[in-house]
Amino acid sequence: MADLRLVERDNKKLNKDNEENLEFESIDIRLASPEQILKWSHGEVKKPETINYRTLKPEKDGLFCERIFGPAKDYECHCGKYKKIRYRGIVCDKCGVEVTKSKVRRERMGHIKLAAPVSHIWYFRGIPSRMALILDLSPRQLERVLYFANYIVLDPGKTGLKLKQIISEADYQETVRKFGRDAFRAGMGAESIQELLAQIDVDKETEDLRNDIKASKGQKRVRLVKRLEVMEAFSRSENKPEHMVLDVLPVLPPELRPMVQLDGGRFATSDLNDLYRRVINRNNRLNKLLQLGAPEIIIRNEKRMLQESVDSLIDNGRRGRAVAGAGNRALKSLSELLKGKQGRFRQNLLGKRVDYSGRSVIVIGPELKMHQCGLPTEMAIELFKPFVMSRLMDEGYAHNIKTAKTLVERGDDAVWDILAEVIQDHPVMLNRAPTLHRLGIQAFEPVLVQGKAIKLHPLACTAFNADFDGDQMAVHVPLSAEAKAECRFLMLHSTNLLKPQDGKPVTVPTQDMVLGLYYLTIDKENCKGDGKVFTSLDEAEMAYDKGDIELHSTITVRFDGGKKFGKNIYHRVTSTYGRFLFNQIIPQNLGYVDRTVAENEFDLEVDEVVDKTKLGNIIERLIRYNGLTKTASILDDIKKLGYHFATKSGISISVFDMEVPGVKQEYLQKAEEKVEFINKQHQRGLLNEDGRSQATIQVWTKTTDDITEALKVNMDRYNSIAMMSQSGARGSMSQIKQLAGMRGNVSDTSGKTIEIPIKSNLREGMNILEFFISSHGARKALSDTALKTADSGYLTRRLVDVAQDIIITQVDCGSEDSVTMTALTSGSGASKRVISTLADRIVGRYAAEDIIDPETGEVICNAGKLITNKKAEKVELTEIEAVKIRSVLTCEAKHGVCAKCYGTNLATGSKAEIGESVGIMAAQSIGEPGTQLTMRTFHTGGIALSGEDITQGLPRVEELFEARKPKGQAIMSQTAGIVSIKDSSKRKTEVEVTDAEGKVKKYNVPYGSTLLIEEGDSIEAGDLITEGSINPHDIMKVSGVAGVARYITSEVIKVYNNNGIDINDKHVEIICRQMMRKVRVNEAGDTELPTGGVVDIFNFREENTRVNNEGGEIAEGERLLLGITKASLATESWLSAASFQETTRVLTDVAVKGKRDELIGLKENVIIGTLIPAGTGLAYYRNLTPVPVIEENKEILENVLENAEELEDTDSEKVIN
């Protein structure tokens, strides 16, 4: 059993209804001693009965006994002598029940006094078996002793046996016959094990083991290190080894294992009650047998059954067959209550439900402003009920809560007016499941609407990934003033216009808005009124309204340039009327036109066709030059304009828009002739089966391309479908090809291309064979999507878990280290392409040293300063190929990271603030687009890895983050030197590398691998010998932490880039930092670090510095690269690890070590229900005093601004605590 101790922060105990609310700083966990269990207990459970089926009252001394666990009804004793609250605290003299609230039945525990000690299954069955390690036995031997199959020697006497030697029944009888029963002592069962455990002197054993380790090697050393780890755990904690064996069994409070009456008078009960009942029955039987003095063999069997029943109670099915209940279903034990998605941790502690929330279907609200959402009146009245009732009482419509409630439920006229007032300045939060990133929950100001559907702003759809085909959204009401302020300033939709993944705008108009703007800005020839000149835009507008000009007419408008040298100056600008309209709502400072040149002064900022890409670019510049608030209102204008002209354009879609090119039949006939020729060659034996098949597929692929090309030429530029596709509103050329061209070849379920092409398109319709062929791929795509969603979700969960406690904790950690950034490219030679330019990779980061233009010697950016967009563009124009920047990989903040190493916060576009939860943001940025990645491993068709598959897409990202050995692994040279190649056999090639000192390192290359080196080449350490993916652990050995981080970052970004997704480096760097935080201690020296243990790099360095200063011997260790799952489980916080995965394993381990959770991360604080130490929950922000910005406070505000500079250098420890 684990004993949880709360370490109190101070002795301020807040008494509320006699309950103690402890404020605590940390939580300890350790083994519970029998005394501790008895201290928790309110009485012994002696009988297996639960309730009396006649009176339905709990049985005395049974599993639901009111004397032990408290009254079943509030303030009412068992016999009914005392009823009502006035007797509170009295213990009934007749039935012994304390008169109190029935709630105590959720917290009062009982106990069972065991007739024989019983081993705790977690500690002998877990891997590694703690009991076996401490006793230096094998788990098999230990099990045979515990389950009464073998004896263990407790005192060898003069028999020649050894202490702790395992002997069989026959050997035992033989020894008794030889030496007599009193010459030695041997026993079996948990009793004997308990005795041996109690004899162990942990400190002495630890010392001996340390000395033994120094003298040993190989497997023996590994075993000794494992034993030492367990011994040290016991010596450091207050745990005693004998507490792994139970004398007293705690009983869970009855309300946590309830029994409820069903309709038919039957009862449904928690499985735990059945398991407890078995333990009590066997315990009572054993007690009786012991009193009767039964034969040893019967008692032994009973003890074994007691051991098994306690095993089943703690962890059913861990050993042997699980105990089954009705319907042959395994009963759920105590361990099952904690494990998995439905367990205590994930279901109840991390998944709480909230009041003041509702959900409904969403519909589009094109009339809404950026910061608004439409809330149905019925929903609003329910959500804001307490506020409305309070206001009704304040304004005298009701005199008490009851009347106010009646008014609200009746829907009185006054209620609706008050509701409108209440919601005036009260934002609400909207959330759409699945919430894959921080933009999945945002705040809006509610506007009351009729009907039952929530109205959503069309530009918010991309962030929520919502559409209006029946999606539902949930509404949450922030209650406190602080929560409302956070919604208004941090979560309002109009302030969240950027994607945290890459810092690009997320509120880019889509679909009909794009189409409307595209239609508005295209130009047509021969329009009515072409070439007309107007004295002002107003005059042009009048002409348009009258019908003298069209939207696409090219006209000239005169602009007034003011007076110069006493003369009026005018400028003429020529463009289409539509573009003039578009530029009217766009600020003319976006940098597309060089306004420093006089003749450009009045040119239109955007004088070209606006498609989706261009629109994204415009919005990015809007935010950069005009800020979020102004951009939000401009976006509303853009939306309005888009919808207006999409309607005006009259663009629709009809079957006649799909014009099939006339040359299609001719192309098909030629292709059929070519295929006929290929088949003849095959029959003559000039082509093998593979060649014939490939040649046929090539012919059809080329034909499909030719028909698509003809279709493009044939299609009118103003064709509705063409406009939709070209504007980026909907559809692509490959879809138009299927509609009006020819569908071409499709692949089957295994990804192989089917030879028979689909010659028809969707306008003509397919024949039955074509329909069947095409259904393969369609079905595969659907099943792939379903699988991918689950895999992607699991990846996100692991990423969040590993990075959850990374927050910005200080402004500058003062790190001298840096990371060198270069442009990220893939491929080589002709196929080389740039994935991410140097400018893209360094923008928003801090320079580690001066960036100097090599030609002019000008300093582009000083060391320690932020690289802005302008500076990054300047760097891109120079010859500079690499830039040193600050990075989270080299950040020296012990908890979290510092703002300088992180750079700008991509979600806001400004400097990262203290408290920003950058770890979770990184995990979400990598996980959210995971569903868009491909699932399949591409078959390279024998070009690269001699026919092996290269893993791509989601599996590749997972492989990198889990630091697995990749499929099709490349061999990497560990040393620098000269290569010589020998063919030793058909199976493998031997490659030898001779270094400068003449040492030779041999590498066996499997047959068929592609060599990247030649005889006599000179190579460096870390160069590849064969083609393929690199094992990150190899890089760790050769190039260390920086090399691995560079590799993982670039590979992950490449995978996402291949799928058209941009992710910023810093997100991947944060995950890498967490993967490489641990050190394995090889030699502990004079430090207090555990030999063979895995510790945090910062604790390792701190301990070494301390010992070094004292003149002692420092510890030696090696830096580890852990996969994200392993890294999550190796976290300092045991609450976080236990709530992630392998709950029982984690708890077993931490209970033995007696670990303390300092509650630094986010999950731990969510679990115990305190504010999370991130964002406004940080202590740093808790004691702020709001000061209104008014004239009277001028002096205070000026002082604050002066002190802000000093505040920037706050020490990280202060910020955290």
Stockholm file with secondary structure:
# STOCKHOLM 1.0

chainA/1-1217         MADLRLVERDNKKLNKDNEENLEFESIDIRLASPEQILKWSHGEVKKPETINYRTLKPEKDGLFCERIFGPAKDYECHCGKYKKIRYRGIVCDKCGVEVTKSKVRRERMGHIKLAAPVSHIWYFRGIPSRMALILDLSPRQLERVLYFANYIVLDPGKTGLKLKQIISEADYQETVRKFGRDAFRAGMGAESIQELLAQIDVDKETEDLRNDIKASKGQKRVRLVKRLEVMEAFSRSENKPEHMVLDVLPVLPPELRPMVQLDGGRFATSDLNDLYRRVINRNNRLNKLLQLGAPEIIIRNEKRMLQESVDSLIDNGRRGRAVAGAGNRALKSLSELLKGKQGRFRQNLLGKRVDYSGRSVIVIGPELKMHQCGLPTEMAIELFKPFVMSRLMDEGYAHNIKTAKTLVERGDDAVWDILAEVIQDHPVMLNRAPTLHRLGIQAFEPVLVQGKAIKLHPLACTAFNADFDGDQMAVHVPLSAEAKAECRFLMLHSTNLLKPQDGKPVTVPTQDMVLGLYYLTIDKENCKGDGKVFTSLDEAEMAYDKGDIELHSTITVRFDGGKKFGKNIYHRVTSTYGRFLFNQIIPQNLGYVDRTVAENEFDLEVDEVVDKTKLGNIIERLIRYNGLTKTASILDDIKKLGYHFATKSGISISVFDMEVPGVKQEYLQKAEEKVEFINKQHQRGLLNEDGRSQATIQVWTKTTDDITEALKVNMDRYNSIAMMSQSGARGSMSQIKQLAGMRGNVSDTSGKTIEIPIKSNLREGMNILEFFISSHGARKALSDTALKTADSGYLTRRLVDVAQDIIITQVDCGSEDSVTMTALTSGSGASKRVISTLADRIVGRYAAEDIIDPETGEVICNAGKLITNKKAEKVELTEIEAVKIRSVLTCEAKHGVCAKCYGTNLATGSKAEIGESVGIMAAQSIGEPGTQLTMRTFHTGGIALSGEDITQGLPRVEELFEARKPKGQAIMSQTAGIVSIKDSSKRKTEVEVTDAEGKVKKYNVPYGSTLLIEEGDSIEAGDLITEGSINPHDIMKVSGVAGVARYITSEVIKVYNNNGIDINDKHVEIICRQMMRKVRVNEAGDTELPTGGVVDIFNFREENTRVNNEGGEIAEGERLLLGITKASLATESWLSAASFQETTRVLTDVAVKGKRDELIGLKENVIIGTLIPAGTGLAYYRNLTPVPVIEENKEILENVLENAEELEDTDSEKVIN
#=GR chainA/1-1217 SS CEEEEEEESSSCCEEETTEEECCEEEEEEEECCHHHHHHHEEEECCCCCCBCTTTCCBCTTSTTCHHHHCCSBTTBCSSSSCBSGGGTTCBCTTTCCBCSCGGGGGTCEEEEEEEEEEECHHHHHSSSCHHHHHHTCCHHHHHHHHTTSSEEEEECTTSSCCTTCEECHHHHHHHHHHHCTTSCEEECSHHHHHHHHHHCCHHHHHHHHHHHHHHCCHHHHHHHHHHHHHHHHHHHSSCCGGGGEEEEEEECCGGGSCEEECTTSCEEECHHHHHHHHHHHHHHHHHHHHHHTCCHHHHHHHHHHHHHHHHHHHHTTSSSSCCBCGGGCBCCCHHHHHSSTTSIIIIIISCCCCSSEEEEEEEECTTSCTTEEEEEHHHHHHHTHHHHHHHHHHTTSCSSHHHHHHHHHHTCHHHHHHHHHHGGGCCEEEECSSCCSGGGEEEEEEEEESSSSEEECGGGHHHHTCCTTTCEEEEECCCSHHHHHHIIIIIBGGGCCBCTTTSCBSCCCCHHHHHHHHHHHCCCSSCTTTTCEESSHHHHHHHHHHTSSCTTCEEEEEEEEEEETTEEEEEEEEEEHHHHHHHHHSCSCSSSSCTTSGGGTTSCSCCSCCCHHHHHHHHHHHHHHHHHHHHHHHHHHHHHHHHHHHHHHTCCCCGGGSCCCTTHHHHHHHHHHHHHHHHHHHHTTSSCHHHHHHHHHHHHHHHHHHHHHHHHHHSCTTCHHHHHHHHTSSCCHHHHHHHHSCCBCCBCTTSCBCSSCBCCCTTTCCCHHHHHHHHHHHHHHHHHHHHHHHHHHHHHHHHHHHHTTCCEEESCCCCCCCEEEECEEESCGGGCEEEECHHHHHTTSBBSSCEECTTTCCEEECTTSBCCHHHHHHHHHSSCCEEEECCGGGCCCSSSEEHHHHCEETTTTEECCTTCCHHHHHHHHHHGGGGGSCCSCBCCTTSSSTTCCBCCHHHHHHHHHTTCCCSSBCCBCSSCEEEEEEECCSSEEEEEEECTTCCEEEEEEETTCCBCCCTTCEECTTCBSBSSBCCHHHHHHHHHHHHHHHHHHHHHHHHHHHTTCCCCHHHHHHHHHHHTCEEEEEECTTSSSCTTCEEEHHHHHHHHHHHHHTTCCCCEEEECCCCHHHHHHTSSCHHHHHTTSCHHHHHHHHHHHTCEECCCSHHHHHHHTSCCSSGGGSHHHHTCCCCCCSGGGHHHHHHHHHHHHHHTTCCHHHHHC
#=GC SS_cons          CEEEEEEESSSCCEEETTEEECCEEEEEEEECCHHHHHHHEEEECCCCCCBCTTTCCBCTTSTTCHHHHCCSBTTBCSSSSCBSGGGTTCBCTTTCCBCSCGGGGGTCEEEEEEEEEEECHHHHHSSSCHHHHHHTCCHHHHHHHHTTSSEEEEECTTSSCCTTCEECHHHHHHHHHHHCTTSCEEECSHHHHHHHHHHCCHHHHHHHHHHHHHHCCHHHHHHHHHHHHHHHHHHHSSCCGGGGEEEEEEECCGGGSCEEECTTSCEEECHHHHHHHHHHHHHHHHHHHHHHTCCHHHHHHHHHHHHHHHHHHHHTTSSSSCCBCGGGCBCCCHHHHHSSTTSIIIIIISCCCCSSEEEEEEEECTTSCTTEEEEEHHHHHHHTHHHHHHHHHHTTSCSSHHHHHHHHHHTCHHHHHHHHHHGGGCCEEEECSSCCSGGGEEEEEEEEESSSSEEECGGGHHHHTCCTTTCEEEEECCCSHHHHHHIIIIIBGGGCCBCTTTSCBSCCCCHHHHHHHHHHHCCCSSCTTTTCEESSHHHHHHHHHHTSSCTTCEEEEEEEEEEETTEEEEEEEEEEHHHHHHHHHSCSCSSSSCTTSGGGTTSCSCCSCCCHHHHHHHHHHHHHHHHHHHHHHHHHHHHHHHHHHHHHHTCCCCGGGSCCCTTHHHHHHHHHHHHHHHHHHHHTTSSCHHHHHHHHHHHHHHHHHHHHHHHHHHSCTTCHHHHHHHHTSSCCHHHHHHHHSCCBCCBCTTSCBCSSCBCCCTTTCCCHHHHHHHHHHHHHHHHHHHHHHHHHHHHHHHHHHHHTTCCEEESCCCCCCCEEEECEEESCGGGCEEEECHHHHHTTSBBSSCEECTTTCCEEECTTSBCCHHHHHHHHHSSCCEEEECCGGGCCCSSSEEHHHHCEETTTTEECCTTCCHHHHHHHHHHGGGGGSCCSCBCCTTSSSTTCCBCCHHHHHHHHHTTCCCSSBCCBCSSCEEEEEEECCSSEEEEEEECTTCCEEEEEEETTCCBCCCTTCEECTTCBSBSSBCCHHHHHHHHHHHHHHHHHHHHHHHHHHHTTCCCCHHHHHHHHHHHTCEEEEEECTTSSSCTTCEEEHHHHHHHHHHHHHTTCCCCEEEECCCCHHHHHHTSSCHHHHHTTSCHHHHHHHHHHHTCEECCCSHHHHHHHTSCCSSGGGSHHHHTCCCCCCSGGGHHHHHHHHHHHHHHTTCCHHHHHC
//
